[in-house]
Amino acid sequence: MGPLFSFPVSLLLWIFMQFFRFLLLMLGLTAVIGSAQAQQVYAGHDPLAHTFSIVARDPKTGDMAVAVQSHWFSVGTAVSWGEAGVGVVATQSFTNKSFGMRGLALLKSGKTAQQALDELLATDEGRDVRQVAIVDAKGGVATHTGKKCVDMAGHQQGAQYSVQANMMLNATVWPAMAKAYEQSAALPLAERVLAALDAAEAAGGDIRGRQSAALLVVRGKASEQPWDDRIVDLRVEDNPAPLKELRRLLRLQRAYDHMNAGDLAVEKNDMPSAVREYEAAEKMFPDNLEMRYWHAITLANKGQLPAALKLLQPIFKQEPNWRTLTQRLPKVGLLTVSEAELKQIMALK
């Protein structure tokens, strides 16, 4: 007999059976995958971002915001989307992340918020488990809560805004969000949408608890410098109190806005304004050594050495590395004092 028949019959039979089982398994997997693709309900790489969110446009400035909190890791990378001069989108529940980019593209092509939403849902077999909200650059609003979103789920629209939630502890969450947003009209848009999130949490929030949050604010009109068109872009990826942390980050950004305004005033040689801006930043975060340090360096560069020394002394005492950094600044032109003045600075105890 040839080489093939030298194998025991039992071994050949075993090999055949294993191949047959593998073939059946592959056919079964193909059927499952095909069914899942046909339904387009949930893909393994998409998050189950059950959550509450708000999309809004400020009628005074035209700026637009989307803010969200969820018991899901890094919710801002899935739910919140926005582009200056175009609109904002929140896509959640059994999240279809493509709704973010596709929704913005439809708005950019001239579609209204409602037209964009209608087009997104028309081809989505999973529409019953989606929750989506869109605000366009003209203040148009469109919202969809699928009939199979996990209770409690719903949404409420108002003038140039929409609040929406699913998998909530109770059905009072989104009405509380709407009320808080409407009662906070005097606040800047970022703080106003955060007020809505705080109200949702106070009303019971996500039945699972809390983990992450995000806040995005874009300009009402796109500029020629798109890198500056995101006014606020903050995320808390994993935190036991994400809204508290998000507020801290926003407050920190406001403080650095003052620092930037101070730097601009220095460029214009407006030292009184620069000092006011620096002091405003330091008042918000008095323990931030860097804010105080660059304030001091600016004073030194503008010939106000005694005031600079007063600020630098406790900084050097608390963290010696700032003294080391100071020695390196003249080389790159960031500290322009005389040699004698530099010696005075370095001699601080």
Buried (B, 14 or more C-beta within 10 A) or exposed (E): EEEEEEEEEEEEEEEEEEEEEEEEEEEEEEEEEEEEEEEBBBBEEBBBBBBBBBBBBBBEBBBBBBBBBBBBEBBBBBBBBBBBBBBBBBBBBBBBBBBBEBBBEBBBEEBBBBBBBBBBBEEBEBBBBBBBBBBBBEBBBBBBBBEBBBEBBBBBBBEBBBBBBBBBBEBBBBBBBBBBBBEBEEBBBBBBBBBBBBBBBEBBBBBBEBBBBBBBBBBBEBEEEEEEBBBBBBBBBEBEEBBBBBBBBBEBBBBBBBBEBBBEBBEEEBBEBBBBBBBBBBEBBEEBBEBBBBBBBBBBBBEBBEBBBEBBBEBBEEBEEBBEBBEEBBEEEBBBBEEEBBEBBEEBE
